[in-house]
Amino acid sequence: MYGRRKDNSTTSSDKNPARVSGGLKGQGVDHLVMVAEDGSESQVPTQRYVQSLEDQVRKQRAAINVLERKLTRVESNISTLESHIRRNQ
């Protein structure tokens, strides 16, 4: 009870991907600056930041798929109701 510690480690799937990427960006660890031999600088996103963006896209695609399935069901229900109405007239 008092002596036990609760494991507070959360996996990345439990976290909101938008907040993760925003947090990385806010901390300034969303990119690395690479300096070439000629002195030019290029910013490269970090692997962790890219992964958080990919998680965000994955979550959005899953939500879109759910909404598309619901829309298909509603459209089929509407067409079924329309056909019943036409028959009963």
C-alpha positions in Angstrom: 0.0 0.0 0.0 2.3 2.7 1.2 5.5 1.0 0.3 4.5 0.0 -3.2 5.3 2.1 -6.1 2.9 2.4 -9.0 4.5 2.0 -12.4 3.9 5.4 -14.1 5.6 4.5 -17.4 3.2 4.9 -20.3 3.7 3.6 -23.7 3.8 5.9 -26.7 0.4 4.5 -27.8 -1.2 5.8 -24.6 -0.1 9.3 -25.2 -1.8 11.8 -27.5 0.5 12.1 -30.6 -0.4 15.7 -31.2 0.8 16.6 -27.7 3.9 14.5 -28.0 5.0 16.3 -31.2 4.0 19.6 -29.7 6.1 18.9 -26.7 9.1 17.9 -28.7 8.8 21.1 -30.8 8.4 23.2 -27.7 11.5 21.7 -26.1 13.4 22.4 -29.3 14.3 18.8 -29.9 12.3 18.4 -33.1 15.2 19.0 -35.4 19.0 18.9 -35.6 21.1 21.5 -37.4 23.8 20.0 -39.6 26.6 22.2 -40.8 28.2 21.3 -44.1 31.8 21.9 -45.0 30.9 25.0 -47.0 29.2 26.5 -43.9 25.7 26.0 -45.0 23.2 24.8 -42.4 20.4 22.4 -42.9 17.7 21.4 -40.4 16.9 17.7 -40.2 14.0 16.4 -38.2 14.8 14.0 -35.4 13.7 10.4 -35.5 11.6 10.8 -32.4 9.8 13.8 -33.9 9.1 12.0 -37.2 7.8 9.0 -35.3 5.4 11.3 -33.3 4.1 12.8 -36.6 3.7 9.3 -38.0 1.7 8.3 -34.9 -0.4 11.4 -35.4 -1.1 10.5 -39.0 -1.9 6.9 -38.1 -4.4 8.0 -35.4 -6.1 10.4 -37.9 -6.3 7.7 -40.6 -7.9 5.4 -38.1 -10.5 8.0 -37.2 -11.2 8.7 -40.9 -11.7 5.0 -41.6 -14.2 4.8 -38.7 -16.1 7.8 -40.1 -16.1 6.5 -43.6 -17.6 3.2 -42.4 -20.3 5.0 -40.5 -21.0 7.2 -43.6 -21.3 4.1 -45.8 -23.8 2.6 -43.3 -25.9 5.7 -43.2 -25.9 6.0 -47.0 -27.0 2.4 -47.3 -29.7 2.9 -44.7 -30.9 6.0 -46.6 -31.1 4.2 -49.9 -33.0 1.3 -48.2 -35.5 3.7 -46.7 -35.9 5.5 -50.1 -36.6 2.2 -51.8 -39.2 1.3 -49.1 -40.9 4.7 -49.5 -41.0 4.3 -53.3 -42.6 0.9 -53.0 -45.3 2.1 -50.5 -46.4 5.0 -52.6 
